Amino acid sequence: MPTTETALASAEAHSAHNYHPLPVVVASADGAWMTDVEGRRYLDMLAGYSALNFGHGNRRLIDAAKAQLERVTLTSRAFHHDRFADFCAGLADLCGMEMVLPMNTGAEAVETAVKTARKWGYRVKGVPDGMAKIIVAAGNFHGRTTTIVSFSTDSEARADFGPYTPGFEIVPYGDLTALGEAMTENTVAVLMEPIQGEAGVLVPPPGYLAGVREMTRERNVLFIADEIQSGLGRTGRTFACEHEGVVPDMYVLGKALGGGVVPVSAVVSSAAVLGVFRAGEHGSTFGGNPLACAVALEVIAMLRTGEFQQRATELGDHLHHELGLLAGGGPVTAVRGRGLWAGVDIAPALGTGREISEKLMDRGVLVKDTHGSTIRIAPPLVITKEDLDWGLDQLRGVLRG
């Protein structure tokens, strides 16, 4: 096994520098804890950006994957397999929808949602060919494909990747007036994160999502909720939209759907929307493969118990109470979030988000910074209250200097 030093040097030399990870080299993990190649343990307070909602090495998910590995792992969509129908039916039912289009990664699912909305606009709404518009929010993060970065407002994600894909209009997040003014007869969809994760765990104003739902329904526009990070238990509900009693026309799911075991994503909607596709118009060799379906079926079963949503609610209330005590003119200037998910803004005088993350790493806690001064806290939903409190103690220690 390599040492931390040799592993970091090799990664620096041989991998593209499209990430700037913390200098820790993980060798194993269990629950909410990770162990590096030197045997040091770290509390995972990021959970793979919510891909690990159910913890590292979750026994139910590992057992489901192992059992499927012994049977069949891939057929491609050229053939049916015996887990596919159950997965699609189960996920559709969990979402209160009718149809599922499975993919692999979150970005693929967002691309699928964009194609679906455009095709629906042309075939069902009657938008003139090539004129479909999709409205998105400033500060969004939906992935990094060339189409998706075309409607990003993050210069790091967007710069030098043009020419950009047309057909998108950006409005301020949380501003219903601006949204209404941007809609035209050619608007086919509004694509939003119910909570903007990469932007710093931004929660929209109360009533915003309900307003988006009402406005899109009135104007025959699809409301697409990107719940890749916010969904599947993270905020204390199965979907973050539920906090405002909102059901969108389409869910975009990923990350936790694969339980941190395999990449699984999906677009879930009605038959009236997803029914616009015909054979050959969209696809994926690995999308909906037997291994992915087996793991995702276990994720669906776990979510049906309500256990993880309840844990996120109770521990999330505790997390936000404790973080709230740190905010207000001191080392923490603001705290945002919902459930077991928080964005913590650090006073610039104390250090950047990266510097605070490095200091926490030295104390055995792993988080990640975003947008300079913000750190994100999103532990696996299986974390114990004792471990969560220990992690918060380490944060207090860093903030005290």
N, C-alpha and C positions, 0 to 999 in steps of 0.2 A: 504494500500500500504506500502511495507517495506521501511525503510530508506536505504540510501546508505550503511551505516555501517552494518546493519543486512543482507542486500542482499549480500554484498561482503563476509561476514562471512559464510553465508549459502552455497554460491557457492564454497568457499574454502573448506568447510567440505564435501560437497556431490557431487561435480563434479570432474571428472578426470582432472588432471592438464596438459592437452595437449595444452592449450593455456595460454598466459600470457597477458590478456587484460588490458587496462588502467582502473583505478579504477573509472569508471563512470557507472551509472546504468540508462539506457535509458528507459523512460516510454512512450514517444510519439514522433512523428516526422512528419514534413510537409515540402515538397520541399527540400531545402538544410539545414534545421535546425532540431535539435533533442533537446528534453527536458528531463531532468533526473527526478528521483523520488522526488527530492527536489524543482523542478520547475526551475532549472537553464537551460539556453539555450546554445546550442553549435552549431557552424557551422561545418557541416559534410564535411570534405575535403578528405574523403576516399571513400565514396559511396559504401560501401560493396565490396571493391576490384573490382569495376565496375559493380556489380550486380544492383546497383541503379542508372544507367545512367540517368534515366528519373525522378529521385527524389523520395523522400518518399511520399507515399500516392497519387501518380499521379492519378488524377480523372478519366482519361480514362481507366486506368488499373484497378482501384478499381471497377469502374462501370461494366467493362467486367467480372471481377471475381464474383461480386455479382449476376449479371444476370445468370451466369453459375451455381453458387451455388444453385440457385432455381430450376435448371433443372436436371442435372446429373453431378456427379463429377468423377465417376470411373466406367469403364466397364471391365477393364483389356483388353488385346489384344485378348481375346477369342472371342470378338465380335467387330463389327465396331461401331463407334459413329459418329454423324453428324458434328463434328468439325475436325475430323482427316484428311480427304482428303484435305480440304481447307488449313489446317495448313501445311501439307507436300507440297502441290502445291505452296503455297505462299512463304514458306521458300526456296524451290528449286529455284523459280523464282528470289527471292531477291539475291541469291547467284550465279545466272547464271548456275545452275546445274540442274540435273534431278531427283534425288532421295534423300530421307531423312530417316535416321534411328534415331528416337527419344529416348532419355534416360532422366535421371533426373538431375544428377550432372555432373560437369565438368570431374571429375575423371572417371565416368562411360563412358562418351563420348570418353575420351582418350583410355580407355581400349577397347572400341568398335572399334576405329580407328586402334589400334594395331591388333586386331583379323581380321578386314577387310583386312588390308594390307597383313597379313600372308596368309589368305585364297586366296586372289587375286594372291599372289606370287606362290602358289602351283597350283591353278586351271587354271590361265591364263598365267602367265609368265613361268611356268614350273620349278620352283625351286624344287630341291629334297626334299622330305618330311623331316621335322624337321631341315632344313638347312637355313630357312629364317632369314635374318639379317635386322635390322632397325637401321639407323644412327640417333643419337640425338646430341644435343649440350651441352657442358659443361655449367654449370650455369642454366640449365633448371629448370623449375617448371611446371609439368603437373598434379600434384596431389600426393596423398600419399597412394595409394594401394600398396600391396606387389610387384606387377609387376612394377609399375611406380617408386617406390623408388629404384628398382633394377638398374635403369639407371640415378639416381640422383647423383650429385656431392656434395650435401649438407649433411655433416656428421650428422647434427641434424635430418634430415628426414630419413636418411638411416641406421644409426648405430643400431645394435641389432635387426634388422628385417629380417636377413637372415634365411635360404639360399635364394639367390637371383635368379630371373628368368633370364635365359640366352637369347641370341639372339639380344643383343643391342651393338652398338659400339658408343663411345663418342668421338666427335671431338671438337676442339675449336670453339666457336661461332664467326662467322664473317670471318672464314678462308676457302676460297674456295679451296685452294691447298690441305689442310688437308682433306676436304670433298671428293675431287676427288680421293685422294690416298686411302681413306677408302672404296670406292665402289668396289664391286665385282659382279660376276654373280649372287650371292645369295642375293644381296641387293634388298629388296622389297620396301623400303620406306625411306624417310628422314622426320623426324618429328621435326618441329621447331616452336618456337614462333617468329612471325615477329618482336616483341619487347619483350625482356625478362623482365617481370614485377617484379617477386619476387627477381630477381637478382639485382634490383635497377633501373628499367626502362631503360634498355640498348637498344639503337638503333643500329642496325648493320651498318657497313660501307656502303656508297652509292654504289649501284650496287650489293650488296651481295644477296638479295632475287632474283633479276633477274638472277644472276649467278646460284643460286640453281635451279631455274626453268629451265634454259637452260640445265644444267648438268643432272638433273633428266630426262628431256624429251629425251635427247640424249641416255641415258643408260637404258631406259624403267624402270624407278624407280618412284614410286608415291611420289609426294611432298605433305605432309600433313601439313597444317598451323593450329596451335593451336591458334585460335583467341578468346579464352574464355575470356581473360581480354582485349585484344587489339581491339576486334571487336565491331560491332554494335554502331558506332558513336564516340567512345572514342577518337580516334586520329584525327578526322576531316573528315574521310571517313567512309563509312559503314564498310570496312575492312582495316586493316593496310597494307595488301599486295598491296592495290591499289596505295599507294604512290610510288611504283616502277612499276606500270602497270602490276603487276603479278597476275595471276589466278592460284591457286594451283589445284591439282587433288582432294583434299579433304579439306573441312573446318571442324574444330572441334569447336563447339559453346556451350555456356552456359551462366552463370551469367546473363547478361542484357537481355537475351532471355526470362527470366521469370519476368523481370521488377521489381525484388525485392519483388514480391508477392508470387510466387511459384517457386520451383526449376524446371527448364527446360533446357535440353541440347540436342544436336543433332550432328550427323555426316551427312554431306551433300556432295554428290559426283555425279558422273555419273552413269548411269545404267550399264555401263560396269564394274564398280568397285563394287558398292553396290549390283548389281545383282547376285553376287556370293553366297549370302545367300539363304538358303532354310529353310522351316518351321522347327522350333525346334532347330536351330543351335545357336540362340542368342535371348535374349529377356529381358523384364522388365515388371513386373506387373503394375507399375505406369507410365512407359514410354509412352508418347503420350496420357495421360489421358485427358478427356474432359475439365477439369478446366485448365490444363496446356496449352492445345491447344487454348482455348479461350483467355487467357492472351497473349500468344505468337503471336496470330493473330493480336491483337491490337498493340503489339510491332512492328510487321512487317509493319502495316499500318502507324504507326508513323514515322518509318524510311524512308518510301517511300516519305514523304514530303520533306526530306532533311534539315528540320529545325534544327535537333539536330546535324547533321554533320556540318552545318554552324556555329552554336553556338560554337561547340568544336574548330572549326578553328579560329574564331575571338577571343574568350576568351582565347584560347590556345596561340595565338600569343601574346596577352597581358600578360598572365601568364609568358611565357618564356622570354619576354622582361624584366619584372620586376625582375624575378629571376636571369636573366643574369647580372643585375646591382649589385647583391650581390656577384657574383662569381669572383674568381681571386685573390687568396692570402689572403683573409680576412676570416670571419667566415664561408663562404661557399667556398669549394674547387672545386666543380664541379656541374653542372646542366645538366641533360639529359632528353629527353622525346620528345613527339610529341602530339599536340592537348592539351586537358585538362588532361594531364598526365605528371608528372615530378618526377624524382628522384633527391633529393638534398643531396649532401654529406656535412656533417658538419665537420668543423675542429676539430680534436680530443681534442684539448685544451679547446674547448668550452663545450664539453660534448658528451655523446653517443646519438645515435638517440632516444633511449628510454627516456633519460633525457630531450631532447628537446621536444619530444612528450608530456611528462608530464607537462612541463612548458607551452606549447601551450594549453593543456587542462585547466590549471589554468586560462588562458586568454580567454577561451570559444571557442577554435578551436580544432577539433579532426583530427589527422593524425595518421599514424602508421610507426614505424621504421622497417628496414630490414637490415640484415648484419652489425649490429653494429653501423655504423656511418651515415647511410642513412635514410632519411625520404621520404615517398611517398606522393605526393599530387595528388589527383584524385577526385575533387568534382563532384557532380551530374551535368549533362550537363544543367540543368535548373537553375543553380546558376546565380544570377545577377552580373553584373560588380561591382556594389557597394559592395555587400557582398564579392565577391572575393577580392576586394581591402582591405576591412576591415580585412579579413583573412591574407592577405599579410602584412598588418600593424602590426598585432599581431606577425607574424614571425620576422619582423624587430625588434620589441621590445624585443623579446626573444634573438635574436642574439646580440643586443646591451648590453644585461645583465641588 
